[in-house]
Amino acid sequence: MMLRIKRVPTVVSNYQKDETEETARRTGGCGKNCLRSCCIPGAKLPLYAFKKVNRSEKDLLEIENEEPPVAFLDSLVLGEWEDRMQRGLFRYDVTACETKVIPGEYGFIAQLNEGRHLKKRPTEFRVDKVLQPFDGNKFNFTKVGQEEVLFQFEASEDGEVQFFPNAPIAVENSPSVVAINVSPIEYGHVLLIPRILECLPQRIDRDSFLLALYMAAEAGNPYFRLGYNSLGAFATINHLHFQAYYLAVSFPIEKAPTKKITTLNAGVIISELLKYPVRGLVFEGGNTLKDLSDAVSDASICLQDNNIPYNVLISDCGKRIFLLPQCYAEKQALGEVSTELLDTQVNPAVWEISGHMVLKRRKDYDEASEENAWRLLAEVSLSDERFREVNALIFEAILTGEHGIENGADTLLEQPDTKPQSLEKKNAITKSSHRSLVAGTQECLVLH
């Protein structure tokens, strides 16, 4: 099965080179039109104000039926992303990268992106510590050009969805923004940067994670997913951010069966992934979106505080979340990863773990198989014994927190409820001109 992706020519961004003195005189400040104090006074950016409610499943259905002032996914995220592509703000043309679905039970996705590891920004911090202080001397998102920012993303003050095409940047409130990823791995690859001017390090907190779920819910399309990489789990920038992009095919991890472990008092169901190369937990349900967010963020905070690297995939419009502790970097440091796998130069972060394999060498792409993908991801996973120990830490944190568990701590590993998942069956695709998945054929058209 092949994926066809719309081809649009892209050139290397002039912004990524040194700015000229003429530009500096025109824009003022440092000349790079950045988001720091030198350039931000008087700056304006589009603002999308979402409706912040304590969203139950019923609330979400009602909101989905409301007509927003601007189409969030199509016009704002993907439309503005395409605009930046036409303006040449990317390091390379991701639409020219070959992509295919690998034959097999899970349908791993392979992309050949031979230049990304050479053009992508290198990691500038230690990989053996999940929590590290923010360092303003290293690259951070306040240094990007304002032209890379698509819009501000904030809760509406009056409870209604609003869009302002030219809104002042309220420095004192440190706005959250959505910006392009200049080293994209897929169509519409963007970054959600919570409270950007606070310069928060890469660590999840309750407020930032809830913001990410609001973005997933606002997009309203199961093929637009958000991901998070902690330090030590292949985050490359120590400035709090989530990634997101659009790909109209189910990820292998979304198809994996699960076994229910427990239900929290707030209605959040926690399950364990089964028959997948990486061990992980799945969170879904909840009386409100905040209940679900709090459960996942508290589990993530537990991992951070115990120096356990992890990745998070936000799936199904924010209604299904995968929490994936990992140890690949640790194994690399200990010399426990085979030379064959190291030679691929694949750093298994959230997208690779979810089944979207970004390959750097033609040889690996041509020889891509489900067996090869499985072998790589198996090295990412904690051992069964270590996974049980980590789960114990997570559930202890949940029990001592505000959540509570309906059936008690003694039944955490009971209640088998194995169920395979399928996005195509669970979700009717929302209206969008950007995707079309054709069942029963050998080709899958991702973009028109």
C-alpha positions in Angstrom: 0.0 0.0 0.0 1.4 3.4 -1.0 0.6 6.8 0.4 0.4 9.7 -2.1 1.3 13.0 -0.7 0.7 16.3 -2.4 3.9 17.7 -3.8 4.6 21.4 -3.2 8.1 22.8 -3.9 9.8 24.1 -0.9 13.0 26.1 -0.5 15.3 26.5 2.4 14.2 29.4 4.6 16.1 32.7 4.4 15.3 33.1 8.1 17.5 30.2 8.9 20.5 32.1 7.6 22.1 35.2 9.2 19.8 38.3 8.8 21.2 41.3 7.0 21.6 44.8 8.5 18.9 46.0 6.2 16.4 43.5 7.7 17.6 44.6 11.2 16.9 48.2 10.4 13.5 47.4 9.0 12.2 45.2 11.8 14.0 46.8 14.7 15.3 44.8 17.7 17.8 42.1 16.9 16.7 42.0 13.3 15.4 38.4 13.4 11.8 39.5 14.3 11.9 37.0 17.2 9.7 36.5 20.3 12.1 38.0 22.8 11.9 41.4 24.4 14.0 43.0 21.7 11.4 42.4 19.0 8.1 41.6 20.6 6.9 45.1 21.7 4.0 46.1 19.5 3.9 42.7 17.7 0.6 41.2 16.6 -0.3 37.6 15.7 -3.6 35.8 14.9 -5.4 34.6 18.0 -7.7 31.6 18.2 -9.7 31.6 21.5 -11.2 28.2 22.2 -14.2 27.5 24.3 -12.9 26.3 27.7 -15.5 24.2 29.4 -15.4 21.2 31.6 -16.0 19.0 28.7 -17.9 15.8 29.1 -18.5 13.4 26.1 -21.9 15.1 25.7 -20.2 18.6 25.7 -17.7 17.5 23.1 -20.5 16.2 20.8 -22.4 19.5 21.1 -19.2 21.6 20.4 -18.4 19.5 17.3 -21.8 20.4 15.9 -21.2 24.2 16.5 -19.9 26.2 13.6 -16.7 28.0 14.6 -15.7 31.4 13.2 -12.8 29.8 11.3 -12.1 26.1 10.5 -9.5 25.3 13.1 -7.8 22.4 11.4 -8.3 23.1 7.7 -7.9 26.9 7.6 -5.7 27.7 10.6 -3.4 24.8 11.2 -3.1 23.2 7.7 -3.9 26.3 5.7 -1.4 28.4 7.5 1.2 25.6 7.4 0.8 25.5 3.7 1.3 29.2 3.5 4.6 28.9 5.4 5.6 26.1 3.0 5.0 28.4 0.0 7.0 31.1 1.7 10.0 28.8 2.1 10.3 28.6 5.9 11.2 24.9 6.1 14.6 23.3 6.0 13.6 20.8 3.4 10.6 19.7 1.3 8.8 17.0 3.4 6.2 16.5 0.7 8.9 15.0 -1.5 9.7 12.3 1.0 8.7 8.8 -0.1 6.1 7.2 2.3 4.6 3.7 2.3 2.6 1.4 4.5 4.6 -1.7 5.3 2.7 -5.0 4.6 1.7 -6.8 7.8 -0.8 -7.1 10.6 -0.2 -3.7 12.0 0.5 -1.6 9.0 3.6 0.2 10.2 4.3 3.4 8.1 7.7 4.1 6.7 9.0 7.4 5.5 12.4 8.0 3.8 13.8 11.3 5.0 17.5 11.1 4.2 18.5 14.6 5.1 16.5 15.3 8.3 19.2 14.1 10.8 21.7 16.4 9.1 19.4 19.5 8.9 17.6 19.0 12.2 18.8 21.0 15.3 21.2 18.8 17.4 20.4 18.0 21.0 22.1 20.5 23.4 21.6 18.8 26.8 22.2 15.6 28.7 20.1 12.6 27.8 20.4 10.9 31.2 18.2 13.4 33.1 14.5 13.8 32.4 14.3 17.1 34.4 16.8 19.8 33.6 16.6 23.6 34.1 15.8 25.9 31.2 18.9 27.4 29.7 18.3 30.7 27.8 21.7 30.5 26.2 20.7 27.4 24.3 18.2 27.4 21.5 14.6 27.9 22.6 11.4 28.9 20.9 11.6 32.6 21.8 14.4 32.8 19.2 12.2 31.7 16.3 11.0 34.3 13.8 7.4 35.6 14.3 6.7 34.4 10.7 7.1 30.8 12.0 4.2 31.3 14.4 0.8 30.4 13.0 -1.4 31.8 15.8 -1.9 32.2 19.5 -4.0 29.6 21.2 -5.8 30.7 24.3 -9.0 30.0 26.2 -11.8 32.4 25.4 -12.6 35.0 28.0 -16.3 35.1 27.3 -16.8 31.3 26.9 -17.4 31.5 23.1 -15.0 30.5 20.3 -13.5 33.6 18.7 -10.9 34.4 16.1 -8.9 37.6 15.9 -6.7 37.8 12.8 -4.4 40.5 14.2 -4.3 40.4 18.0 -1.6 42.0 20.2 0.8 39.7 22.0 0.0 40.0 25.7 3.5 39.7 27.1 2.4 39.8 30.7 0.1 36.8 30.1 2.7 34.7 28.3 0.5 33.4 25.4 0.5 29.8 24.2 1.3 29.6 20.5 1.2 27.2 17.6 4.3 27.3 15.3 5.6 25.3 12.4 8.3 22.7 12.9 10.9 23.8 10.5 12.2 20.2 10.3 8.9 18.5 9.6 8.3 14.7 9.4 4.8 15.0 7.9 2.2 17.3 6.4 1.0 20.0 8.9 3.8 19.3 11.4 3.4 22.0 14.1 4.5 22.7 17.6 2.2 23.7 20.5 4.3 25.8 22.9 2.4 26.5 26.2 3.1 29.9 27.8 6.0 30.5 25.5 7.4 33.5 27.3 7.7 31.8 30.6 10.5 29.7 29.1 9.3 26.5 30.8 11.6 23.4 30.6 10.4 20.3 28.8 8.3 18.8 31.6 4.6 18.2 31.7 2.3 20.0 34.1 -1.5 19.8 34.5 -2.2 23.1 32.7 0.0 22.5 29.7 -1.3 19.0 29.2 -4.9 20.1 29.4 -4.1 22.7 26.7 -2.8 20.0 24.4 -6.0 18.0 24.9 -8.0 21.2 24.1 -6.1 21.5 20.8 -6.8 17.9 19.9 -10.5 18.3 20.7 -10.6 21.6 18.7 -9.1 19.9 15.6 -11.9 17.4 15.8 -10.2 14.9 13.5 -8.8 11.5 14.7 -6.0 11.8 12.1 -4.6 14.9 13.7 -2.6 13.7 16.7 -0.4 15.4 19.3 2.8 13.9 20.7 5.2 14.6 23.5 8.8 13.5 24.1 10.5 13.9 27.5 14.2 14.6 27.8 15.9 11.2 27.6 13.2 10.1 25.2 14.5 12.0 22.2 13.2 15.5 22.9 15.8 17.7 21.3 14.8 21.1 22.7 14.5 21.8 26.5 11.6 24.3 26.1 8.1 22.9 26.8 6.4 21.9 23.6 4.1 19.3 22.1 4.3 18.2 18.4 1.3 17.5 16.1 0.7 16.6 12.5 -1.9 15.2 10.2 -1.7 11.7 8.6 -4.9 10.0 7.4 -4.1 6.5 8.3 -4.4 4.6 11.6 -1.2 4.3 13.6 -0.2 0.7 14.5 -0.3 1.5 18.2 -4.0 2.6 17.8 -4.8 -0.9 16.5 -3.2 -2.8 19.3 -5.5 -4.7 21.7 -5.6 -3.5 25.4 -6.4 -5.1 28.7 -8.4 -3.0 31.2 -6.5 -2.5 34.5 -8.8 -0.2 36.5 -11.3 2.6 36.5 -10.7 5.8 38.5 -13.4 7.5 40.5 -13.6 10.2 37.9 -14.4 7.6 35.3 -11.0 7.4 33.6 -10.2 3.9 32.4 -6.6 2.8 32.5 -5.6 -0.2 30.3 -2.4 -1.9 29.3 -1.2 -2.3 25.7 -1.1 -5.9 24.5 0.6 -7.6 21.6 2.7 -4.5 20.8 6.5 -4.2 20.9 6.5 -1.3 23.4 4.8 -1.7 26.8 2.6 1.2 27.8 -0.6 2.4 29.4 -3.7 3.7 27.7 -6.0 6.3 29.3 -9.5 7.1 28.1 -12.9 8.1 29.3 -13.4 10.4 32.3 -16.4 12.4 33.4 -14.7 15.5 31.9 -11.7 16.2 29.7 -10.0 17.7 32.7 -10.4 14.4 34.6 -8.7 12.5 31.8 -6.0 15.2 31.5 -5.2 15.2 35.2 -4.9 11.4 35.4 -2.3 11.4 32.5 -0.4 14.5 33.6 -0.1 13.1 37.2 1.2 9.8 35.8 3.7 11.8 33.6 4.8 13.9 36.6 5.4 10.7 38.5 7.7 9.4 35.7 9.5 12.8 35.5 10.1 12.9 39.2 11.6 9.4 39.1 13.8 10.2 36.1 12.0 7.7 33.8 12.0 8.9 30.1 8.7 8.6 28.4 6.6 9.6 25.4 2.9 10.4 25.1 0.6 10.1 22.1 -2.7 12.0 22.2 -5.1 10.2 19.9 -8.8 10.2 18.9 -9.4 13.9 19.3 -7.9 13.9 22.8 -10.1 11.1 24.0 -7.4 8.4 24.1 -3.9 8.8 25.4 -0.9 6.5 25.3 1.7 6.8 28.0 5.0 5.0 27.0 8.0 4.8 29.4 11.1 3.9 27.4 14.8 3.0 27.9 16.4 3.2 24.4 18.9 6.0 25.2 19.9 4.2 28.4 20.6 1.0 26.4 22.6 3.0 23.9 24.7 4.5 26.7 25.3 1.0 28.2 26.2 -0.4 24.8 23.3 -2.8 24.8 21.9 -1.8 21.4 23.2 -3.7 18.4 25.3 -2.0 15.8 22.8 -3.0 13.2 20.1 -0.9 14.9 22.5 2.0 15.7 23.5 2.2 12.1 19.9 3.0 11.1 20.3 6.3 13.0 16.6 6.1 14.0 15.9 7.8 17.3 12.6 6.2 18.5 10.5 9.1 19.8 6.7 9.3 20.0 6.0 9.0 16.3 8.3 6.0 15.7 6.9 4.3 18.8 3.4 4.9 17.5 4.4 3.1 14.3 5.4 6.0 11.9 9.0 5.0 11.2 11.1 7.9 9.9 14.1 6.3 8.2 17.4 8.0 7.2 18.8 5.5 4.7 17.5 4.3 1.4 18.6 0.7 2.3 16.4 0.7 5.4 13.4 2.1 3.6 13.7 -0.4 0.7 14.1 -3.3 3.2 11.4 -2.0 5.7 9.3 -4.8 7.1 7.1 -5.3 10.1 9.7 -7.6 11.6 12.4 -4.9 11.4 10.1 -2.3 12.9 9.2 -4.7 15.7 12.8 -5.5 16.4 13.7 -1.8 16.8 10.8 -0.9 19.0 11.3 -4.0 21.2 14.6 -2.3 22.2 12.7 0.8 23.3 10.4 -1.0 25.7 11.0 -1.6 29.4 11.3 -5.2 30.4 8.1 -6.8 31.8 9.6 -6.7 35.3 10.6 -3.0 35.1 7.3 -2.1 33.5 5.5 -3.6 36.6 7.7 -1.6 38.9 7.0 1.6 37.0 3.3 0.9 37.0 3.4 0.5 40.8 4.9 4.0 41.0 2.3 5.4 38.8 -0.6 3.9 40.6 0.8 4.8 44.0 0.9 8.4 42.7 -2.7 8.1 41.6 -3.9 6.6 44.9 -2.3 9.4 46.9 -3.6 12.0 44.5 -7.2 13.2 44.0 -8.4 10.5 41.7 -9.1 7.4 43.7 -9.8 4.0 42.2 -13.3 2.6 42.1 -12.3 -1.0 42.5 -9.4 -0.6 45.0 -5.7 -1.0 44.7 -5.8 -4.7 45.2 -7.5 -5.3 41.8 -5.2 -3.1 39.7 -4.0 -6.1 37.6 -7.4 -7.8 37.3 -10.4 -7.2 35.1 -9.2 -8.5 31.7 -11.0 -6.7 28.9 -9.0 -7.3 25.8 -10.2 -5.3 22.8 -8.6 -4.4 19.5 -9.0 -0.8 18.4 -9.6 0.7 15.0 -9.9 4.4 14.2 -11.8 3.7 11.0 -14.5 1.9 12.9 -14.6 4.2 16.0 -14.6 7.5 14.2 -16.4 8.9 11.2 -14.0 11.3 9.5 -14.9 14.9 10.0 -15.4 17.1 7.0 -12.0 18.0 5.5 -10.6 18.6 2.0 -7.2 17.3 3.1 -7.7 13.6 3.4 -9.4 10.6 1.8 -8.9 7.0 3.1 -10.2 4.5 0.6 -10.9 1.1 2.1 -10.3 -2.1 0.2 -7.8 -0.7 -2.3 -4.1 -0.9 -2.6 -3.5 2.8 -2.5 -4.4 5.3 0.2 -4.7 8.9 -0.7 -3.6 11.0 2.3 -3.9 14.4 0.7 -5.8 15.5 -2.4 
